[in-house]
Amino acid sequence: MSVQHESLGPHIRLGDGYETFWAYIPHFIHSPFYVYAYAFGDCLVNSLYGVYQKAETGFAERYFALLEAGGAKPYDELLAPFGLDARDPAFWNIGLEMIEGLIGELEAMEEA
């Protein structure tokens, strides 16, 4: 509960009974690692966006091709046209830098 209060801030009230509410969410109990797909996807998109910001030309075409492929290809093949390898920690650092920038913007708003 203390972590929830810390992460949600003072504007969200967690009522009585909330301390066990997490157990109601089935994928926490019955489908281990279910939510990792969301984290992977979010980090991947952040990294792609970081590449987009520095791309000179051709990014949109490669991105549309990635979307058109859907789930027909593994992610390593989908990222290859961008010159990216998700097995390389540098790839993930691109996305983490994006998040770091957003955090910096939020902190600046808080200070203003």
BELDADA-V914134 format. One line per field, one symbol per residue. phi: phi as a letter, one per 20 degrees, with the letter a starting at -180 (. if undefined). psi: psi as a letter, one per 30 degrees, with the letter a starting at -180 (. if undefined). A space follows every 50 residues. Layout:
phi: ???
psi: ???
This chain:
phi: .ffffffenfededfgnfgdfgffefffdecgmgffffffffffffffff fgfdfebnfgffffffffflefcfgfffegfemdcfeegffffgfffffg fffgffffffff
psi: eeeeeeeflffkkjlkfffgeeffjeffefikgeffeeeeeeeeeeeeee eeffkelfeeeeeeeeeefbgflleeeefeffgkjffkfeefeeeeeeee eeeeeeeeeef.
